[in-house]
Amino acid sequence: MNITINTKHENPLLHRVEVQGVVAFEGATPSNAQVTEALASQFKTDASHVVLKHIYNKYSKHEAKFEGVVYGSVDARNNAERLTPQQKKKLAEEMKKAAEEKKKAKEAAKAGEQ
């Protein structure tokens, strides 16, 4: 997979760089996660700072256009981006698991005291 950046726009108000480019690949179109990792490595930042907006595949070609955003920090990303329904569901499940583990630990501590 080869990523070429065509346009880069600095947005200091939102602490981000808006990026458009082309990704060349072999086989199937790369997933959002793969393109995100490649962008993060190209900008020498963490993958949690990168948000991929779109991948536009060209019919019968092994290349696709993409649009993405690279934030300066996780806080800037959280302030500017909305959570998708999938992300909200995942976050709710993680919070539910954490609450269950905390409850189990509390019950184990009570059982150990008796």
C-alpha angles and dihedrals in degrees: 000000000000122000122203119186113214102176132019121186122187113218106188094176091064095030094239146111116230111214135192125180151124129276118203117201145165121236119352124014109272118251124251089254093054093049090045091053091048092050091048091052091047092051091040093235139115119281090236088068093058125083119187111208104182144354114202110195120207114227114255092354129108094229137076136191118236139191122204146155129226114202127203093229142002090252091057089049093050092049095050105034129068122221117250119229089255091053091048091051092048091049091050091051091050092050091048091051092048091051091050092049091049090050092049091049090050091050091048090051090051091049090050092053094054 
